[in-house]
Amino acid sequence: INSSVVYDADKVLETSGFYGAGDGGGAKWVQNGVTGQTPSRTPAQLGDGLLNDASGNQWACIVDGLLNVKSLGAKGDGVFADNLPLEAAFYLGGRISIPKGVYMLEGTGSDSNGVNVQVSNNTHVNCDDGAIFIADQIDGDMIDFELNQANESLITFSWSGGYFDQSQQKNSLVMPFTDIYPAQNPGTSNTADGLRVALSRNNGESGCSVIEISNVTTYAGEHWLEGGGDSGIFASGGKILILDKITCIGARDLGIYASASEVIDNGAICIIKNSQFLNCFHGCAGKRIMDSLTIEGCRAENCVRAFLSEAIGGLASPKNIYIKDNTAIRCSVVSKVQLATAGEISGNTALNSGAVLSDGITEAHPVGFELHQIIESSNITVNKNKHIGKSDQYQSQLSGDVFNIDDSSKVLIQDNTLIGLNNAGREVGASSGNSFIQNVVDLMEGTSTFVSLNNSYREERLVDNRLLHKTPVAFESSTSSSPAIHRRNQEDVGLFFNTNTVGMSVGGVAKVEVNSQGIGFNSKTPIQKPSVADLSELLVALDDYGLIENNS
């Protein structure tokens, strides 16, 4: 607006462009009666979408249903820094359109986001096909939405489309396993996400009724080992979180990080669906206190961990977990469930398990090789999953377990198919009351174990499992008073095991015990091929072992 006169207040002008006619930035502006301002060709007061003309008259952009970011000065030419025009549009809120173009977001200093917005209004952003955002050495998040804490009402938020190029974004300080895999482009920020939507109140309550993010692609690099930034998408603060049709490539931490409060239970529900994760350290995760987390219909390839429900600092995690109908190819951990009170892991397929580094050869297993980690959880059903084979790099080097049950109870492992892996299951910690029922198991020949049970073995159930070759069940040490295998409802009658020892007990007393010394009866010293001269000495020896009673 190259004005040399003072227009009357409320004067409305319609422009044919922002920088020039036909540049896509045409809009309606109203003169709001404020004069004596410093002239500006970019929005000067970002909270109101204001612009000052050459005579110092102040104009406000009229948003009539849909705001095009080019109306506020965004160029999308891959050269001009579009940080401020995008901020201006996002501050206004409402329905926002981002046309096709390359939007350069330049770094503005240490620990500083590219675009940082305090959200007060319902905000719905739609990116046209071909809308690309590039991080130019940003030391923080590329685009960060936070809640204006002064806003007391619940808002709604959605973002659709867009391609986030994080390859030149600096890494955060909190990436996983930097002692083993150092940051390639180290920064000073605690977060370095592509799109960050954090709309929680300071007290932990949700500031948004629904957050929906869809059809977004984030690209940090071809492989997480060389990836820029931190996570692709971070979303929190919604009573309902929906993340749909997201593609994340090379995320140094998480492709999708969905979160809620770690202080209060605000009943948050999170759904992650129909999304893809390629060469990310983690595929996707729900963390902190949620009422429920669903991860469904997703695909992860060559991720160290694929689908997670995880606690922060071991304190808070989603309560009800549903990880269903996902595919994991060359992943070391398919699912991790922590501090859940109920859940279902079902219908998932894992192929050629075991992630590798960017050279395509070296094993990447800083977290171990356990396809399903169930930690400090209860009432979890794991059924109708298929796990077929390990990647070539893991055929002999790493054993691992398909199901690792750690400090968990009432876990049902049922109707799963396991082919070409080492060990089917393992219990550790204070696990108890778990069941392995009707699984089909064809493990690798050699040292494979069907299931290794801990000290709670007497409460476990192993029923109708189909073992396709010799595959043992392993027990921790036990005693005659607490045998590993016992008669139903008579727990002191059964078989017990200890170092180089196997025995049978009745009433909690060892009746037969075999060890490295020989065989013993009725808790007597084991027989060591007694030498006897005649029948009378033999009878005395047998009597010593408690085998003679009433001269019989």
C-alpha positions in Angstrom: 0.0 0.0 0.0 2.1 2.9 -1.3 -0.1 5.7 0.1 0.7 9.4 0.3 -2.6 10.5 1.8 -4.4 9.9 5.0 -7.5 7.9 4.3 -10.7 8.2 6.4 -11.1 5.7 9.1 -12.9 2.5 8.0 -11.8 3.1 4.4 -11.6 -0.3 2.7 -9.1 -1.0 -0.1 -8.7 -4.2 -2.1 -5.2 -4.9 -3.4 -4.2 -7.1 -6.4 -1.1 -8.4 -4.7 1.2 -7.8 -1.7 4.6 -7.1 -3.4 3.1 -6.6 -6.9 0.0 -7.2 -8.9 -0.7 -10.9 -9.4 1.7 -12.3 -6.9 -1.1 -14.2 -5.1 -1.1 -11.8 -2.1 -4.2 -9.8 -2.9 -6.5 -9.0 0.0 -8.9 -6.5 1.5 -7.6 -4.0 4.1 -9.4 -1.5 6.3 -7.9 1.8 7.5 -8.5 1.6 11.3 -8.0 5.3 12.2 -4.6 4.9 13.7 -2.0 7.2 12.2 1.6 8.3 12.8 3.0 4.8 12.6 6.3 3.8 11.2 5.9 2.6 7.6 6.2 -1.1 7.0 5.9 -3.6 4.1 5.6 -6.6 6.4 3.1 -7.1 9.2 4.3 -5.0 12.1 1.9 -6.0 14.8 1.6 -9.7 14.4 -1.3 -10.3 16.8 -3.6 -8.2 14.6 -2.4 -8.6 11.0 -1.6 -4.9 10.8 0.4 -3.0 8.2 1.5 0.6 8.1 1.5 2.5 4.8 4.0 5.1 3.6 2.2 7.9 5.4 2.0 6.0 8.7 -1.7 5.0 8.4 -2.4 1.7 10.0 -4.4 -0.9 8.0 -5.9 -4.2 9.2 -6.3 -7.2 7.0 -9.9 -8.3 6.5 -10.2 -12.0 6.9 -13.3 -13.1 5.1 -13.6 -16.9 5.8 -10.1 -17.9 4.4 -6.8 -16.2 4.9 -4.0 -16.8 2.3 -0.6 -16.4 3.9 0.6 -14.5 0.8 -1.8 -11.8 1.7 0.4 -11.0 4.7 3.7 -11.1 2.7 4.7 -14.7 2.5 6.6 -15.4 -0.8 7.2 -19.1 -0.8 10.1 -18.7 -3.3 12.7 -20.7 -1.3 14.9 -17.6 -0.8 12.9 -15.0 1.2 12.6 -15.7 4.9 8.8 -16.4 5.5 9.0 -16.6 9.3 7.2 -13.3 10.1 4.4 -13.5 7.5 3.5 -17.0 8.6 3.5 -15.9 12.3 1.1 -13.1 11.4 -1.3 -15.5 9.7 -1.1 -18.0 12.5 -1.7 -15.4 15.2 -4.9 -14.3 13.5 -6.1 -17.9 13.4 -9.3 -19.0 11.7 -9.0 -20.8 8.3 -5.6 -20.3 6.8 -4.5 -21.4 3.3 -0.8 -22.0 2.4 -0.4 -22.2 -1.4 2.1 -24.3 -3.2 5.6 -22.9 -2.8 8.9 -23.3 -0.9 8.7 -21.4 2.5 12.2 -20.8 3.9 12.3 -20.6 7.7 15.6 -19.1 8.8 17.3 -19.6 12.1 17.1 -16.6 14.4 19.7 -17.5 17.0 20.4 -20.1 19.6 17.5 -22.0 21.1 15.0 -20.1 19.0 12.1 -21.4 16.9 11.6 -20.6 13.3 7.9 -19.6 13.8 6.6 -19.3 17.3 2.9 -18.5 17.9 0.7 -18.0 20.9 -2.7 -19.4 19.9 -5.9 -17.8 21.1 -8.4 -18.7 18.4 -9.7 -21.7 16.5 -7.0 -22.4 14.0 -7.3 -24.6 10.9 -4.4 -24.6 8.4 -4.6 -26.2 5.0 -1.5 -26.6 2.9 -1.8 -27.1 -0.9 0.0 -29.9 -2.6 3.6 -28.7 -3.1 3.7 -26.5 0.1 7.3 -27.1 1.4 8.9 -25.7 4.6 12.7 -25.7 4.8 14.6 -25.2 8.0 17.7 -23.1 7.5 19.8 -23.9 10.6 17.0 -23.4 13.0 18.1 -24.2 16.6 14.6 -25.1 17.9 11.3 -26.1 16.3 10.4 -25.2 12.7 6.8 -24.1 13.5 5.7 -24.0 17.1 2.1 -23.4 18.3 1.6 -22.8 22.0 -1.5 -21.9 23.9 -2.1 -18.3 25.0 -2.6 -19.0 28.7 -4.9 -16.0 29.0 -7.4 -17.7 26.8 -9.9 -19.5 29.0 -12.1 -21.3 26.4 -11.3 -24.5 24.6 -10.2 -24.0 21.0 -10.0 -26.4 18.1 -6.9 -26.9 15.9 -6.2 -28.7 12.7 -3.3 -28.8 10.2 -3.5 -30.6 6.9 -0.7 -31.1 4.3 2.8 -29.8 3.9 6.3 -31.2 3.6 8.8 -30.3 6.4 12.4 -30.5 5.4 14.3 -30.8 8.7 17.6 -31.9 7.2 19.4 -28.6 8.0 17.7 -28.2 11.4 19.9 -28.4 14.4 19.6 -31.4 16.7 18.2 -31.0 20.2 19.9 -31.7 23.4 17.6 -34.6 24.4 18.0 -37.1 21.5 18.3 -40.8 22.5 21.7 -42.5 22.8 23.9 -39.6 21.9 26.7 -41.3 23.8 26.6 -44.0 21.1 25.4 -42.0 18.2 26.4 -38.3 18.5 24.4 -35.5 17.0 25.3 -34.6 13.5 24.3 -31.0 13.7 24.3 -30.2 17.5 22.1 -27.4 18.8 21.2 -25.9 22.2 17.4 -26.4 22.3 15.5 -29.1 24.2 13.1 -29.5 21.3 13.7 -29.5 17.6 10.5 -30.7 16.0 9.2 -30.0 12.5 5.7 -29.2 13.5 5.0 -28.7 17.3 1.5 -28.2 18.6 1.6 -27.8 22.4 -1.8 -26.5 23.6 -1.9 -27.5 27.3 -2.6 -25.2 30.1 0.1 -24.6 32.7 -1.9 -26.7 35.2 -1.9 -29.7 32.8 -5.5 -29.3 31.6 -6.2 -29.4 27.9 -6.6 -26.1 26.1 -7.9 -27.6 23.0 -10.9 -29.9 22.4 -9.6 -31.5 19.3 -6.2 -31.4 17.6 -6.1 -33.1 14.2 -3.0 -33.3 12.0 -3.1 -35.1 8.7 -1.4 -35.7 5.4 2.0 -34.2 6.6 5.4 -35.5 5.5 8.5 -34.8 7.6 12.0 -35.5 6.2 15.0 -35.3 8.5 17.4 -37.2 6.3 17.6 -40.6 4.7 18.4 -42.3 8.0 18.0 -41.2 11.7 21.8 -41.5 12.2 22.3 -38.5 10.0 18.9 -36.9 10.6 18.4 -33.2 11.4 16.1 -31.9 14.1 14.6 -34.2 16.7 11.0 -35.4 16.2 8.9 -34.9 13.1 5.6 -34.0 14.8 4.8 -33.2 18.4 1.2 -32.8 19.5 -0.2 -32.3 23.0 -2.9 -30.4 24.9 -6.0 -31.8 23.1 -8.7 -33.7 24.7 -8.7 -35.7 21.5 -5.6 -36.1 19.4 -5.9 -37.5 15.9 -2.8 -38.0 13.7 -3.7 -39.5 10.3 -1.8 -40.2 7.1 1.6 -38.9 8.4 4.8 -39.9 6.7 8.1 -39.5 8.7 11.5 -40.2 7.2 14.8 -40.3 9.1 13.5 -38.8 12.4 16.4 -38.7 14.9 14.0 -39.4 17.7 10.3 -39.9 17.1 8.4 -39.6 13.9 5.2 -38.7 15.9 5.3 -37.8 19.5 1.8 -37.5 21.0 1.7 -36.3 24.6 -0.6 -35.3 27.5 -0.2 -34.1 31.0 2.3 -35.8 33.4 0.5 -34.1 36.3 -3.2 -34.7 36.0 -5.5 -37.2 34.2 -7.5 -35.0 31.9 -9.0 -37.9 30.0 -7.0 -37.4 26.8 -7.6 -39.8 23.9 -5.0 -40.2 21.2 -5.4 -42.0 17.8 -2.4 -42.5 15.5 -3.4 -44.2 12.2 -2.6 -44.9 8.6 0.9 -43.5 9.0 4.4 -44.5 7.8 7.8 -44.3 9.5 11.0 -45.0 7.5 14.5 -45.2 9.0 13.4 -43.3 12.2 14.9 -44.1 15.5 11.3 -44.4 16.9 8.2 -44.6 14.8 5.5 -43.1 17.0 4.7 -42.9 20.7 2.0 -41.8 23.1 3.5 -40.5 26.4 2.3 -39.2 29.8 -1.2 -39.6 31.2 -3.8 -40.5 28.6 -7.0 -42.3 29.0 -6.4 -44.3 25.8 -3.8 -44.6 23.0 -4.6 -46.3 19.7 -2.0 -47.0 17.1 -3.6 -48.6 14.1 -2.9 -49.4 10.4 0.6 -47.9 10.5 3.8 -49.1 8.9 7.4 -48.8 10.2 10.5 -49.9 8.4 14.0 -50.1 9.8 13.1 -48.3 13.0 14.9 -49.2 16.2 11.5 -49.0 18.0 8.2 -48.9 16.0 5.1 -48.3 18.2 5.3 -47.1 21.8 3.2 -46.3 24.8 5.8 -45.0 27.2 6.2 -43.3 30.5 8.3 -40.1 31.0 10.7 -40.7 33.9 8.8 -43.8 34.8 5.9 -41.7 36.2 3.0 -41.4 33.8 1.9 -43.2 30.7 -1.3 -43.9 28.7 -3.7 -46.3 30.6 -5.5 -48.2 27.9 -3.5 -49.3 24.9 -4.5 -50.6 21.5 -1.7 -51.4 19.1 -3.5 -53.1 16.2 -3.0 -54.1 12.6 0.4 -52.5 12.1 3.3 -53.7 10.1 7.0 -53.5 11.2 9.8 -54.5 8.8 13.4 -54.7 10.0 12.5 -53.2 13.4 14.2 -54.3 16.7 11.2 -53.5 18.9 7.7 -53.7 17.4 5.8 -52.5 20.5 6.5 -51.2 23.9 3.8 -50.8 26.6 4.7 -49.3 30.0 2.5 -48.6 33.0 -0.7 -49.6 31.2 -3.7 -50.9 33.1 -5.3 -52.6 30.2 -4.6 -53.1 26.5 -4.5 -55.1 23.3 -1.6 -55.8 20.9 -3.2 -57.7 18.1 -3.1 -58.3 14.3 0.4 -56.9 13.9 3.0 -58.3 11.5 6.7 -58.2 12.0 9.0 -59.2 9.1 12.8 -59.7 9.0 13.1 -58.1 12.5 16.3 -56.2 13.5 17.2 -52.5 12.6 20.4 -51.6 10.9 22.5 -48.4 10.6 22.7 -46.2 7.5 25.3 -48.5 6.0 22.7 -51.2 5.7 24.9 -53.7 7.4 25.7 -52.8 11.0 23.2 -53.8 13.7 21.5 -51.0 15.5 20.3 -52.4 18.8 21.0 -49.9 21.7 17.7 -50.9 23.2 18.0 -54.7 22.7 16.1 -57.0 20.4 12.7 -57.7 22.0 9.8 -57.4 19.6 7.2 -56.7 22.3 8.2 -55.1 25.6 5.5 -55.1 28.3 6.8 -53.3 31.4 5.0 -52.6 34.7 1.6 -53.3 33.1 -1.4 -55.5 33.6 -4.4 -57.0 31.8 -2.6 -57.0 28.4 -3.8 -59.3 25.6 -1.2 -60.1 22.9 -2.9 -62.1 20.2 -3.0 -63.0 16.5 0.4 -61.3 15.8 2.8 -62.8 13.2 6.5 -62.6 13.6 8.5 -64.0 10.7 12.3 -64.1 10.5 15.2 -61.8 11.4 17.2 -59.5 9.1 20.4 -61.1 7.8 22.5 -59.1 10.2 20.8 -60.7 13.2 20.7 -64.3 12.2 23.5 -65.4 14.5 24.7 -62.4 16.5 21.7 -61.5 18.6 19.2 -63.8 20.3 16.5 -61.7 21.9 12.9 -62.5 22.8 9.7 -62.0 21.0 7.7 -61.3 24.2 9.6 -59.6 27.1 7.3 -59.4 30.2 8.9 -57.2 32.8 7.2 -56.6 36.3 3.8 -57.3 34.6 0.9 -59.4 35.5 -2.1 -61.0 33.7 -0.6 -60.8 30.3 -2.2 -63.2 27.8 0.0 -64.4 24.9 -2.4 -66.2 22.6 -2.7 -67.4 19.0 0.5 -65.8 17.8 2.7 -67.2 15.1 6.5 -67.1 15.5 8.8 -68.4 12.8 12.6 -68.2 12.4 13.3 -66.3 15.7 15.3 -67.3 18.8 13.3 -67.2 22.0 9.5 -66.8 22.2 9.1 -65.3 25.6 10.8 -64.3 28.8 9.6 -63.1 32.2 11.7 -60.8 34.4 11.1 -58.9 37.6 8.0 -59.4 39.6 5.9 -60.8 36.8 3.1 -63.2 37.6 -0.2 -64.6 36.5 0.7 -64.6 32.8 -0.4 -67.2 30.1 1.0 -68.6 26.9 -1.8 -70.3 25.1 -2.2 -71.8 21.6 0.8 -70.2 20.0 2.4 -71.7 16.9 6.2 -71.6 17.4 8.9 -72.6 14.9 12.1 -71.1 16.3 15.6 -71.3 15.0 17.5 -74.5 15.6 20.1 -74.3 18.3 19.7 -72.6 21.7 16.2 -71.3 21.2 13.8 -71.4 24.2 10.1 -71.3 24.0 9.6 -69.4 27.2 11.8 -68.5 30.2 9.7 -68.1 33.3 10.8 -66.3 36.4 10.0 -67.0 40.1 6.3 -66.7 39.5 6.3 -69.8 37.4 3.7 -71.5 39.6 1.1 -68.9 38.7 1.7 -69.2 34.9 -0.2 -71.1 32.3 1.3 -72.8 29.3 -1.6 -74.4 27.3 -1.9 -76.0 23.9 1.1 -74.3 22.3 2.3 -75.9 19.1 6.1 -76.2 19.1 7.3 -77.3 15.6 10.7 -78.6 16.8 12.4 -79.3 20.0 12.1 -76.0 22.0 12.5 -76.1 25.7 10.7 -74.2 28.5 13.1 -72.7 30.9 12.5 -72.2 34.6 14.3 -70.1 37.2 15.5 -72.0 40.4 12.8 -73.5 42.5 12.5 -75.6 45.7 10.7 -78.6 46.9 8.2 -76.4 48.8 7.6 -74.3 45.7 8.0 -76.6 42.7 8.1 -75.1 39.2 5.5 -77.5 37.8 2.8 -78.5 40.2 -0.6 -80.2 40.4 -3.6 -77.8 40.1 -4.7 -76.6 43.5 -1.9 -78.5 45.2 1.1 -76.2 44.8 3.5 -78.3 47.0 3.3 -81.4 44.8 5.4 -81.4 41.6 8.8 -80.9 40.0 11.4 -78.5 41.1 14.7 -77.4 39.6 17.9 -75.9 40.9 21.6 -75.8 39.9 22.4 -79.2 38.5 19.4 -80.5 40.3 15.9 -81.9 39.4 13.5 -83.4 41.9 10.0 -84.4 42.8 8.2 -83.2 45.9 5.1 -84.2 47.8 3.7 -82.1 50.5 6.6 -79.7 50.1 9.1 -82.4 50.9 11.7 -83.8 48.3 10.9 -87.4 47.7 13.2 -88.0 44.8 16.2 -85.7 44.0 18.8 -86.1 41.3 22.0 -84.0 41.2 25.6 -84.3 40.2 26.3 -86.7 43.1 23.6 -89.2 42.1 20.0 -89.9 43.1 18.5 -89.5 46.6 15.2 -90.4 48.1 13.2 -88.8 51.0 15.7 -86.0 51.4 18.5 -88.5 52.1 22.1 -88.2 50.8 22.2 -89.2 47.2 23.2 -92.8 46.4 26.7 -93.1 44.9 26.9 -96.7 43.6 27.0 -98.2 47.1 29.5 -101.1 47.4 28.0 -104.1 49.2 29.5 -107.5 50.0 26.2 -109.4 50.4 22.5 -109.0 50.5 22.4 -108.0 54.2 24.6 -105.0 53.5 22.5 -104.0 50.5 19.3 -104.1 52.7 21.1 -101.9 55.3 22.0 -99.5 52.5 18.5 -99.4 51.2 17.1 -98.8 54.7 19.5 -95.9 55.1 17.9 -94.3 52.0 14.4 -94.7 53.4 13.5 -97.4 50.9 12.7 -100.1 53.5 9.6 -99.9 55.5 8.1 -102.6 57.7 10.8 -105.0 56.4 9.5 -104.5 52.9 
